[in-house]
Amino acid sequence: MGAIALTFSLIVFRIAAPNLDLQSVVIKNLKFNSSSSPPYLNMTFIAEIQVKNDNFGTFKFQNSSAGVFYNGTLIGTSGFFGGEVRGRETENMNVTIKVSSNVWVNQTYLNGDLNSGLVKLTSYADFRGKVTVLKIAKQSKVSVLDCTMNLNLTSRAIQDILCAEN
């Protein structure tokens, strides 16, 4: 009986941070110009993020944010409402970010990337919340999604997405 209880507790009460995955990115309203002074890049970045909760308990996350960066400079951010993902389930959510290059972006790099037709971007999102198992065990968890990708200006699409989950 003790072995069964021990096995049950080791499996059910082992709490991990939920897994995040960037499913897709759609680019809308893309506008760019490398010959203007300063050069600019504007678009709407729509990311579909998958939250997979492998725990036996519900993951309730707080209001969070996501951002898009160019050459280390934040060029777009968006907040999204908190929510929950039940135990052993997966939820998808869309996050829309208005992206606009600004005076803080290195204009020389941006001009070169716009002329090459490929703009390297990074994106970041974090989900902070608690996993509750059987209303007994509660643990705070943070899931982070950090991705690099290339914006192909010719096809007007994102390619070469590579994500690391922390």
Solvent accessible surface area in square Angstrom, and as a share of the most:
residue,aa,sasa,rsa
1,M,189,0.85
2,G,55,0.53
3,A,74,0.57
4,I,122,0.62
5,A,58,0.45
6,L,107,0.53
7,T,72,0.42
8,F,106,0.44
9,S,41,0.27
10,L,113,0.56
11,I,84,0.43
12,V,16,0.09
13,F,61,0.25
14,R,175,0.64
15,I,18,0.09
16,A,55,0.43
17,A,37,0.29
18,P,1,0.01
19,N,61,0.31
20,L,7,0.03
21,D,62,0.32
22,L,16,0.08
23,Q,76,0.34
24,S,45,0.29
25,V,20,0.11
26,V,73,0.42
27,I,23,0.12
28,K,107,0.45
29,N,103,0.53
30,L,12,0.06
31,K,126,0.53
32,F,71,0.29
33,N,51,0.26
34,S,30,0.20
35,S,104,0.67
36,S,36,0.23
37,S,114,0.73
38,P,78,0.49
39,P,15,0.09
40,Y,81,0.31
41,L,1,0.00
42,N,49,0.25
43,M,7,0.03
44,T,10,0.06
45,F,1,0.01
46,I,38,0.20
47,A,6,0.04
48,E,51,0.23
49,I,5,0.03
50,Q,44,0.20
51,V,1,0.01
52,K,89,0.38
53,N,0,0.00
54,D,65,0.33
55,N,7,0.04
56,F,98,0.41
57,G,5,0.05
58,T,33,0.19
59,F,0,0.00
60,K,119,0.51
61,F,18,0.08
62,Q,113,0.50
63,N,107,0.55
64,S,15,0.09
65,S,54,0.35
66,A,8,0.07
67,G,6,0.06
68,V,0,0.00
69,F,57,0.24
70,Y,6,0.02
71,N,88,0.45
72,G,71,0.68
73,T,34,0.20
74,L,82,0.41
75,I,10,0.05
76,G,7,0.07
77,T,82,0.48
78,S,25,0.16
79,G,57,0.55
80,F,24,0.10
81,F,171,0.71
82,G,31,0.30
83,G,33,0.32
84,E,88,0.39
85,V,1,0.01
86,R,153,0.56
87,G,19,0.18
88,R,146,0.53
89,E,75,0.34
90,T,61,0.35
91,E,79,0.35
92,N,82,0.42
93,M,44,0.20
94,N,107,0.55
95,V,4,0.02
96,T,66,0.38
97,I,3,0.01
98,K,141,0.60
99,V,3,0.02
100,S,56,0.36
101,S,17,0.11
102,N,58,0.30
103,V,117,0.67
104,W,201,0.70
105,V,4,0.02
106,N,67,0.35
107,Q,52,0.23
108,T,108,0.63
109,Y,124,0.47
110,L,0,0.00
111,N,53,0.27
112,G,40,0.38
113,D,42,0.22
114,L,10,0.05
115,N,104,0.53
116,S,80,0.52
117,G,17,0.16
118,L,71,0.35
119,V,0,0.00
120,K,123,0.52
121,L,1,0.01
122,T,42,0.25
123,S,13,0.09
124,Y,84,0.32
125,A,3,0.03
126,D,18,0.09
127,F,0,0.00
128,R,118,0.43
129,G,7,0.07
130,K,105,0.45
131,V,0,0.00
132,T,36,0.21
133,V,1,0.01
134,L,106,0.53
135,K,188,0.80
136,I,132,0.67
137,A,26,0.20
138,K,132,0.56
139,Q,80,0.36
140,S,81,0.53
141,K,44,0.18
142,V,61,0.35
143,S,0,0.00
144,V,17,0.10
145,L,6,0.03
146,D,57,0.30
147,C,1,0.01
148,T,47,0.28
149,M,3,0.01
150,N,33,0.17
151,L,0,0.00
152,N,31,0.16
153,L,9,0.04
154,T,126,0.73
155,S,69,0.45
156,R,121,0.44
157,A,43,0.34
158,I,23,0.12
159,Q,63,0.28
160,D,95,0.49
161,I,66,0.33
162,L,130,0.65
163,C,45,0.27
164,A,59,0.46
165,E,75,0.34
166,N,119,0.61
